[in-house]
Amino acid sequence: MRMKEDHLGKGELKPAYNVQISTSNQIITNYTIHQNAADIGTLGAHLKSFKEQYGYYPKELTADAGYGSEENYEFLRKEDIEAYVKYNYFDKEQRLKEKAKPPFHVDNLYYNEEQDCYYCPMGQKMTLIRVCKEKTDNGYERTIYKYQAQNCIGCPIRGMCHKSQNNRIIEISHKLRKLKKWVLSYLLSEKGISHLKQRPIHYITHYLFHFYHF
Ligand code: SF4
Protein backbone atom coordinates (compact mmCIF):
# COMPACT_ATOMS: atom_id res chain seq x y z
CA MET A 1 0.00 0.00 0.00
CA ARG A 2 0.98 3.59 -0.46
CA MET A 3 1.43 4.89 3.09
CA LYS A 4 0.72 8.32 4.54
CA GLU A 5 4.14 8.19 6.17
CA ASP A 6 6.40 8.65 3.19
CA HIS A 7 9.66 9.99 4.56
CA LEU A 8 11.51 9.85 1.27
CA GLY A 9 8.59 11.42 -0.61
CA LYS A 10 8.79 8.80 -3.34
CA GLY A 11 5.33 7.33 -2.98
CA GLU A 12 6.81 4.15 -1.57
CA LEU A 13 4.73 0.99 -1.44
CA LYS A 14 4.94 -1.02 1.77
CA PRO A 15 3.33 -4.29 2.87
CA ALA A 16 0.22 -3.31 4.85
CA TYR A 17 -3.42 -4.08 5.54
CA ASN A 18 -6.35 -1.79 6.22
CA VAL A 19 -8.02 -2.77 9.49
CA GLN A 20 -11.55 -1.53 10.13
CA ILE A 21 -12.87 -1.51 13.68
CA SER A 22 -16.40 -0.67 14.75
CA THR A 23 -17.51 0.07 18.29
CA SER A 24 -20.71 0.53 20.20
CA ASN A 25 -20.63 2.34 23.55
CA GLN A 26 -16.84 2.10 23.52
CA ILE A 27 -16.92 -1.68 23.12
CA ILE A 28 -15.36 -3.10 20.00
CA THR A 29 -18.09 -4.99 18.18
CA ASN A 30 -16.33 -6.02 15.00
CA TYR A 31 -13.15 -5.76 12.99
CA THR A 32 -12.28 -6.66 9.43
CA ILE A 33 -9.04 -6.67 7.48
CA HIS A 34 -8.91 -5.37 3.93
CA GLN A 35 -6.45 -5.11 1.12
CA ASN A 36 -7.83 -1.85 -0.26
CA ALA A 37 -5.98 1.22 0.91
CA ALA A 38 -9.05 3.46 0.74
CA ASP A 39 -11.59 3.18 3.57
CA ILE A 40 -14.44 4.04 1.27
CA GLY A 41 -14.52 0.57 -0.29
CA THR A 42 -14.51 -1.33 3.01
CA LEU A 43 -17.83 -0.35 4.58
CA GLY A 44 -20.11 -2.88 2.87
CA ALA A 45 -17.82 -5.83 3.63
CA HIS A 46 -17.40 -4.68 7.22
CA LEU A 47 -21.15 -4.44 7.78
CA LYS A 48 -21.78 -7.82 6.14
CA SER A 49 -19.24 -9.33 8.51
CA PHE A 50 -21.06 -7.62 11.40
CA LYS A 51 -24.33 -9.19 10.28
CA GLU A 52 -22.74 -12.64 9.97
CA GLN A 53 -21.76 -12.46 13.62
CA TYR A 54 -24.86 -10.90 15.14
CA GLY A 55 -27.59 -11.82 12.68
CA TYR A 56 -28.61 -8.18 12.06
CA TYR A 57 -27.25 -4.89 10.85
CA PRO A 58 -26.71 -1.99 13.27
CA LYS A 59 -29.74 0.30 13.51
CA GLU A 60 -27.60 3.37 12.96
CA LEU A 61 -24.12 4.11 11.83
CA THR A 62 -21.78 7.04 12.26
CA ALA A 63 -18.65 7.30 10.21
CA ASP A 64 -16.56 10.16 8.89
CA ALA A 65 -16.66 11.62 5.41
CA GLY A 66 -14.13 9.06 4.20
CA TYR A 67 -17.06 6.63 3.91
CA GLY A 68 -19.55 8.92 2.17
CA SER A 69 -20.11 7.50 -1.30
CA GLU A 70 -22.96 6.53 -3.57
CA GLU A 71 -22.13 2.84 -3.11
CA ASN A 72 -22.14 3.09 0.69
CA TYR A 73 -25.24 5.25 0.89
CA GLU A 74 -27.13 2.85 -1.34
CA PHE A 75 -26.08 -0.08 0.84
CA LEU A 76 -27.14 1.70 4.05
CA ARG A 77 -30.47 2.73 2.58
CA LYS A 78 -31.22 -0.74 1.26
CA GLU A 79 -30.50 -2.26 4.67
CA ASP A 80 -32.52 0.45 6.43
CA ILE A 81 -29.57 1.71 8.51
CA GLU A 82 -29.75 5.31 9.74
CA ALA A 83 -26.76 6.95 8.12
CA TYR A 84 -24.84 9.67 9.97
CA VAL A 85 -22.16 9.65 7.33
CA LYS A 86 -21.03 12.92 5.82
CA TYR A 87 -19.88 13.32 2.23
CA ASN A 88 -16.55 14.99 1.67
CA TYR A 89 -17.77 18.57 1.18
CA PHE A 90 -20.65 18.47 3.71
CA ASP A 91 -18.90 20.79 6.21
CA LYS A 92 -17.98 23.31 3.53
CA GLU A 93 -21.52 23.18 2.14
CA GLN A 94 -23.03 23.87 5.57
CA ARG A 95 -20.64 26.78 6.21
CA LEU A 96 -21.47 28.33 2.85
CA LYS A 97 -25.19 27.82 3.39
CA GLU A 98 -25.06 30.33 6.20
CA LYS A 99 -23.69 32.92 3.78
CA ALA A 100 -24.84 32.53 0.19
CA LYS A 101 -25.05 29.42 -1.92
CA PRO A 102 -22.17 29.37 -4.43
CA PRO A 103 -24.23 29.83 -7.61
CA PHE A 104 -21.78 28.06 -9.91
CA HIS A 105 -21.53 24.83 -7.96
CA VAL A 106 -23.16 21.99 -9.81
CA ASP A 107 -25.32 21.10 -6.80
CA ASN A 108 -26.82 24.58 -6.84
CA LEU A 109 -27.83 24.65 -10.50
CA TYR A 110 -31.54 24.28 -11.14
CA TYR A 111 -32.56 20.86 -12.41
CA ASN A 112 -35.80 20.43 -14.34
CA GLU A 113 -36.70 16.80 -13.74
CA GLU A 114 -39.53 16.70 -16.29
CA GLN A 115 -37.37 17.97 -19.12
CA ASP A 116 -34.20 16.35 -17.76
CA CYS A 117 -32.10 19.46 -18.17
CA TYR A 118 -30.18 21.90 -15.99
CA TYR A 119 -30.10 25.70 -16.12
CA CYS A 120 -26.80 27.51 -15.69
CA PRO A 121 -26.43 30.72 -13.59
CA MET A 122 -27.17 32.81 -16.72
CA GLY A 123 -30.41 30.91 -17.22
CA GLN A 124 -29.12 28.96 -20.19
CA LYS A 125 -30.45 25.44 -20.73
CA MET A 126 -27.89 22.65 -20.26
CA THR A 127 -28.98 19.59 -22.21
CA LEU A 128 -28.09 15.95 -21.71
CA ILE A 129 -25.27 15.02 -24.08
CA ARG A 130 -24.01 11.67 -22.75
CA VAL A 131 -24.67 8.89 -20.25
CA CYS A 132 -21.64 6.90 -19.07
CA LYS A 133 -21.11 3.94 -16.77
CA GLU A 134 -18.16 3.68 -14.40
CA LYS A 135 -17.17 1.01 -11.90
CA THR A 136 -15.60 1.35 -8.47
CA ASP A 137 -12.82 -1.01 -7.31
CA ASN A 138 -15.57 -3.08 -5.66
CA GLY A 139 -17.33 -3.51 -9.01
CA TYR A 140 -20.14 -1.11 -8.08
CA GLU A 141 -21.52 0.50 -11.22
CA ARG A 142 -22.35 4.20 -11.29
CA THR A 143 -24.29 6.00 -14.01
CA ILE A 144 -22.98 9.47 -14.81
CA TYR A 145 -25.06 11.95 -16.81
CA LYS A 146 -23.33 14.78 -18.66
CA TYR A 147 -25.10 18.05 -19.49
CA GLN A 148 -23.68 20.86 -21.59
CA ALA A 149 -24.49 24.55 -21.91
CA GLN A 150 -25.40 25.71 -25.42
CA ASN A 151 -23.07 28.67 -25.75
CA CYS A 152 -20.60 30.15 -23.28
CA ILE A 153 -18.96 32.51 -25.78
CA GLY A 154 -19.05 36.08 -24.53
CA CYS A 155 -20.69 35.19 -21.22
CA PRO A 156 -19.73 37.99 -18.76
CA ILE A 157 -19.39 35.59 -15.81
CA ARG A 158 -17.54 32.83 -17.61
CA GLY A 159 -14.36 33.36 -15.59
CA MET A 160 -16.22 32.57 -12.38
CA CYS A 161 -18.22 29.71 -13.90
CA HIS A 162 -15.67 27.39 -15.52
CA LYS A 163 -12.20 27.17 -17.01
CA SER A 164 -12.96 24.99 -20.02
CA GLN A 165 -12.24 26.20 -23.57
CA ASN A 166 -15.60 24.79 -24.67
CA ASN A 167 -19.14 25.23 -23.43
CA ARG A 168 -19.48 24.15 -19.81
CA ILE A 169 -20.15 20.46 -19.15
CA ILE A 170 -21.38 19.19 -15.78
CA GLU A 171 -21.37 15.58 -14.59
CA ILE A 172 -24.07 14.25 -12.29
CA SER A 173 -25.05 10.96 -10.74
CA HIS A 174 -28.79 11.30 -10.19
CA LYS A 175 -28.73 8.35 -7.83
CA LEU A 176 -26.15 10.07 -5.61
CA ARG A 177 -28.11 13.33 -5.83
CA LYS A 178 -31.18 11.56 -4.40
CA LEU A 179 -29.18 9.57 -1.83
CA LYS A 180 -27.59 12.79 -0.57
CA LYS A 181 -31.06 14.16 0.17
CA TRP A 182 -31.76 10.99 2.13
CA VAL A 183 -28.52 11.20 4.13
CA LEU A 184 -29.06 14.91 4.77
CA SER A 185 -32.39 14.07 6.40
CA TYR A 186 -30.33 12.26 9.06
CA LEU A 187 -27.35 14.61 9.24
CA LEU A 188 -29.53 17.70 9.66
CA SER A 189 -32.02 16.09 12.02
CA GLU A 190 -31.95 16.97 15.72
CA LYS A 191 -30.18 13.68 16.39
CA GLY A 192 -27.71 14.22 13.56
CA ILE A 193 -26.87 17.76 14.72
CA SER A 194 -26.34 16.53 18.24
CA HIS A 195 -24.06 13.78 16.87
CA LEU A 196 -22.05 16.34 14.94
CA LYS A 197 -21.76 18.67 17.94
CA GLN A 198 -20.51 15.88 20.14
CA ARG A 199 -18.31 14.44 17.49
CA PRO A 200 -15.29 13.58 19.66
CA ILE A 201 -17.50 11.76 22.17
CA HIS A 202 -19.88 10.47 19.60
CA TYR A 203 -17.14 8.92 17.60
CA ILE A 204 -16.20 6.65 20.42
CA THR A 205 -19.70 5.78 21.53
CA HIS A 206 -21.26 4.64 18.30
CA TYR A 207 -20.15 2.63 15.36
CA LEU A 208 -16.73 3.89 14.56
CA PHE A 209 -14.48 3.06 11.70
CA HIS A 210 -10.77 3.51 12.08
CA PHE A 211 -8.04 2.15 10.02
CA TYR A 212 -4.62 1.15 11.05
CA HIS A 213 -1.80 -0.05 8.91
CA PHE A 214 0.60 -2.66 10.17
S1 SF4 B 1 -20.18 30.47 -18.73
FE1 SF4 B 1 -21.71 29.27 -19.84
S2 SF4 B 1 -22.56 27.90 -18.32
FE2 SF4 B 1 -21.51 29.53 -17.21
S3 SF4 B 1 -23.05 31.04 -16.77
FE3 SF4 B 1 -22.09 31.64 -18.67
S4 SF4 B 1 -23.36 30.73 -20.29
FE4 SF4 B 1 -23.87 29.71 -18.36
Boltz pocket constraint, residues with backbone or C-beta under 6 A from the ligand:
constraints:
  - pocket:
      binder: B
      contacts: [[A, 120], [A, 121], [A, 122], [A, 123], [A, 124], [A, 149], [A, 151], [A, 152], [A, 155], [A, 156], [A, 157], [A, 158], [A, 161], [A, 162], [A, 167], [A, 168]]
      max_distance: 6.0
